[in-house]
Amino acid sequence: MINPNIHDFAAYDFWLKPLGILYVGAFLKRLGFEVHLIDTLNRHDKDLKRFVKVPKDKKYGTGKFPSRVIEKPKIVKSIPRKFKEYGAPPEYLEWKMKEIGNVDIVMVTSTMTYWYHGVWETIRRIKKITDSPVILGGIYTQIIPQHARKSPADFVFPTNRLELLPKLLNDILDLHLKNIDIDWFEDLDPAYELYKSIGYLVFTSSIGCPFRCTYCITPRMWKFKRRTPEKVVESILRYKDIFDVRDIVFFDDAFLVGKGHTAKLLKLIANEKINTRFHLPNGIHARLVDEEIANLLKEANFKTIYLGYETSGDLQKKTGGKVFDKDLIRAVDFLKRAGFTKDEIRAYVLVNLPGQKLQDAIRAVEFLKELDIGISVNEYTPIPGTPEWNELIKSGKIDPDTDPLLLDNSILPYWWNGGMSKEEVEYIKSIVRS
Ligand code: SF4
């Protein structure tokens, strides 16, 4: 199983771990396979240092990826920035594959649709090293399967329904595997034991989200589901024991949905007195933060709390109504009273959302400044399959056949006249910095 390199103008290891393929690994092990993992984005792999200088960790195990400038794809030639490959160099992949030896199948995962260049290039490299069939899966293949089918992979697995995997493997390898009757999210741990060394652990105690924000793909990919809190904690203890990491991250899209569940999980974590810092980088729902939750987050030693705010004004309601200004004010008040400092609380502002005026984004930043918390700017990217995407197609603002690379949020303002200009986005960022 291979987590490929990223090709982009910018990338940062903000606790990126390929959870999807780690679950696939656990599932394959249950099926009886011997599984190996090569994660080209694991900055903490000790072998990596033999091939490239690895930048030192920044805060809480995050950090810059090793990178190298590569030729820009034709379609982005005019963008005045360096295009880079992030992650391990090609020699590392080759060495790792040779060390593992012959395999029956290579599986490659993917995440962002606009990162397909790195995925395709990794597959080309794999094919120079082995004749084994390559299966491509992951989020990119689920969002735009027709595009993924043009990749150099031999097979595409464009679904998160793991129960369909045995049939594909039977067809390719001429096996007679029977499906295993498990609920993979409840019964399996993401197979971190496939790593030799790691700098932090990422988990998710739920998948999906019951909200339906118009710009977000999550509710269109998953039915919302939570894992039993006891099992989440067992999983944490199991891998904390192996790797002794100092940072554990929850990447849930809806960590606070189902208060009883969240409260129980936080109490269990606090009771275990795990010597670890916890982080919530994925924008929790401000409306669901109350006094009890804020206190429990503190007791469980959470150090990073990101709140999803996104935008000010009418767009809050139009895009799904997940949060309003008053929810943020309340949440920040509870969190500060529980003892969180202004450096531990941040909120996301989504910039360049269709219909968002420059003034809306500026007001959002000013509102958060008044709350005296950190601000992180997220640039909007149109995601096929979301209501916002369908609207953009209907109104002719986006061509449905646009190259996914051009939809990269850092590239979009250079060419798209359906949203803000690069100067406007930079202006908003400069107010945040000031
Ligand atoms: S609340 Fe977050 S995860 Fe849920 S639909 Fe909205 S943006 Fe997506």
Residues whose N, C-alpha, C, O or C-beta is under 5 A from the ligand:
A	BS01	SF4	C209 F211 R212 C213 C216 T218 P219 D253 K322
